[in-house]
Amino acid sequence: MNFDNKITLAFTGASGAPYGLRLLETLVAANYQVYLLISSAARVVLATEEDLKIPANPKTCSEFFTQRFAAKPEQIKVFGKDEWFSPVASGSAAPKQMVVCPCSTGSLSAITTGKSDNLIERAADVVIKERGQLILVPREMPLSTIHLENMLKLSQMGVTIMPAAPGFYHQPKRIEDLVDFVVARILDHLNIDQKLMPRWGYQK
């Protein structure tokens, strides 16, 4: 199966499950192959915010999301937190782009220090060391000095920090409009064509 590109997407335990799900949906529509990583805390958030009970088995989970988003076979590949032989764990095989959406402040801290205790942290570490594109979408307020210092360190390493902070100048009418605002900005930074939100100064 031919895909336009590959990308790693991680869901962690911050509030903001709709952002991650919508981003996954748009990446599938853009014909990207998605290596999907889901933390234990993210499963709790998905169940709480979206009433989604995600299968624990990675293969079954892949099938779950494939069916949900009408993806092609092998387009969504889910890996468990200890699958150290997966492509995302190695600089020679990992996609050059990765998004953590939503990104918990715990994951932010672990990525900052290169902790690499699970596959999400290792995958992010690989993208940083390989000089790839890493985008983190934190959803937390207020931000402590610890959070801000971690964001600064990562920004200085070339990581893009994109807080889930939707704008209102497009006069949103629904929650989905706010979600699309953030996802559209992520897609813009990934250089993926999107029609979710017009750029400033352009009409729909």
C-alpha positions in Angstrom: 0.0 0.0 0.0 1.4 3.4 -1.0 1.2 6.3 1.4 2.3 9.9 0.8 4.4 9.9 4.0 4.7 8.5 7.5 4.3 10.2 10.8 4.2 9.3 14.5 1.3 10.5 16.5 1.1 10.1 20.3 -1.9 10.6 22.6 -0.9 11.2 26.3 -2.9 11.9 29.4 -3.7 15.6 29.1 -7.3 16.7 28.5 -7.9 17.3 24.8 -8.8 13.9 23.3 -10.9 15.6 20.6 -7.8 17.3 19.3 -5.9 14.0 18.9 -8.7 12.2 17.3 -9.4 14.9 14.8 -5.7 15.1 13.9 -5.6 11.4 13.4 -8.7 11.6 11.1 -7.1 14.4 9.0 -3.8 12.5 8.7 -5.6 9.5 7.4 -7.5 11.6 5.0 -4.2 13.1 3.8 -3.0 9.6 3.0 -0.3 9.5 5.7 0.6 6.2 7.4 0.3 6.9 11.1 2.3 5.1 13.8 0.0 5.6 16.8 1.2 5.5 20.4 -1.3 5.8 23.3 -0.3 6.1 26.9 -2.3 4.4 29.7 -3.4 7.8 31.0 -4.6 8.8 27.4 -6.9 5.7 27.4 -8.5 7.1 30.6 -8.9 10.5 29.0 -10.4 9.0 25.8 -12.9 7.1 27.8 -13.8 10.1 29.9 -14.0 12.8 27.2 -15.1 10.8 24.2 -16.6 7.6 25.8 -14.2 5.6 23.8 -13.0 2.2 25.2 -9.8 1.6 23.4 -8.7 -2.0 23.0 -5.5 -2.8 25.0 -4.0 -5.1 22.3 -2.1 -3.0 19.7 -3.3 -5.1 16.8 -6.9 -4.9 17.9 -6.5 -1.2 18.6 -5.2 -0.7 15.1 -8.2 -2.4 13.7 -10.5 -0.3 15.9 -9.1 3.0 14.6 -8.9 1.7 11.0 -12.6 1.0 11.1 -13.5 4.2 12.9 -11.7 6.4 10.3 -12.2 4.2 7.2 -8.4 3.9 6.9 -6.6 1.8 4.4 -5.0 -1.6 5.5 -1.9 -0.9 7.5 -2.4 2.9 7.4 -2.8 3.1 11.2 -0.3 1.0 13.1 -0.6 1.1 16.9 2.4 0.1 19.0 2.5 -0.8 22.7 4.5 1.2 25.3 7.2 -1.5 25.5 7.5 -2.4 21.8 11.2 -1.4 21.6 11.6 -3.1 18.2 9.0 -0.9 16.5 10.2 1.5 13.8 9.7 4.6 16.0 12.3 3.4 18.5 15.2 3.7 16.0 16.7 6.6 14.2 17.2 4.5 11.2 13.5 3.7 10.8 11.4 6.3 12.6 9.4 8.9 10.7 11.0 12.4 10.7 7.8 14.0 11.9 6.0 13.4 15.3 3.2 15.1 17.1 2.2 14.5 20.7 -1.4 15.7 20.9 -2.5 16.2 23.6 0.8 16.4 25.5 0.6 16.1 29.3 3.1 18.1 31.3 4.5 14.7 32.6 5.3 13.7 29.0 6.7 17.1 28.4 9.0 16.8 31.4 10.1 13.3 30.3 10.8 14.4 26.8 12.8 17.4 28.0 15.1 15.2 30.0 15.4 12.3 27.5 14.0 9.9 30.0 12.8 7.3 27.4 11.1 5.0 29.9 8.3 4.2 27.4 7.9 4.2 23.6 6.3 7.6 23.4 9.3 9.2 25.3 11.8 7.2 23.2 10.1 8.1 19.9 10.2 11.8 20.8 13.9 11.4 21.8 14.6 9.8 18.4 13.0 12.6 16.5 15.0 15.2 18.5 18.3 13.4 18.1 17.7 12.9 14.3 16.9 16.6 13.9 13.4 15.8 12.8 10.2 17.8 13.4 8.6 17.3 16.8 5.4 19.2 17.7 4.0 19.1 21.3 0.5 20.2 22.0 0.2 20.8 25.8 -3.2 21.4 27.4 -2.7 22.7 30.9 -3.5 25.9 32.9 -2.1 27.6 34.7 1.5 26.8 33.6 4.0 26.5 36.4 7.6 27.7 36.2 8.6 24.0 35.7 6.3 23.7 32.7 7.6 26.9 31.2 11.2 26.0 31.7 10.7 22.7 30.1 9.0 24.3 27.1 11.8 26.8 26.8 14.4 24.0 26.8 12.6 22.1 24.1 12.0 25.2 22.0 15.7 25.8 22.1 16.3 22.3 20.8 14.0 23.0 17.8 10.8 21.5 19.2 7.6 23.3 18.3 5.4 24.0 21.3 1.7 24.5 20.2 -0.6 24.9 23.2 -4.1 23.9 22.6 -5.3 27.5 22.6 -7.9 28.1 19.8 -8.6 31.5 18.6 -12.0 33.1 18.2 -11.6 35.5 15.3 -13.2 33.0 13.0 -16.4 33.2 15.1 -16.7 29.6 16.1 -20.2 28.2 16.5 -19.5 24.7 17.7 -16.9 22.9 19.8 -15.8 21.2 16.6 -14.8 24.7 15.2 -12.5 25.2 18.1 -10.9 21.8 17.7 -10.5 22.3 14.0 -8.7 25.6 14.7 -5.9 23.9 16.6 -5.7 20.9 14.3 -5.5 23.2 11.3 -2.5 25.0 12.8 -0.8 21.7 13.5 -1.4 20.6 9.9 0.0 24.0 8.6 3.2 23.4 10.6 3.5 19.9 9.2 3.1 21.4 5.7 0.0 19.3 5.0 -2.7 21.0 2.9 -5.8 21.6 5.0 -9.2 23.1 4.4 -10.4 23.0 8.1 -9.6 26.7 8.6 -8.8 29.5 6.2 -5.6 31.4 6.9 -5.7 34.9 8.1 -7.0 37.3 5.4 -8.5 34.5 3.3 -12.1 33.7 2.9 -13.6 30.2 3.1 
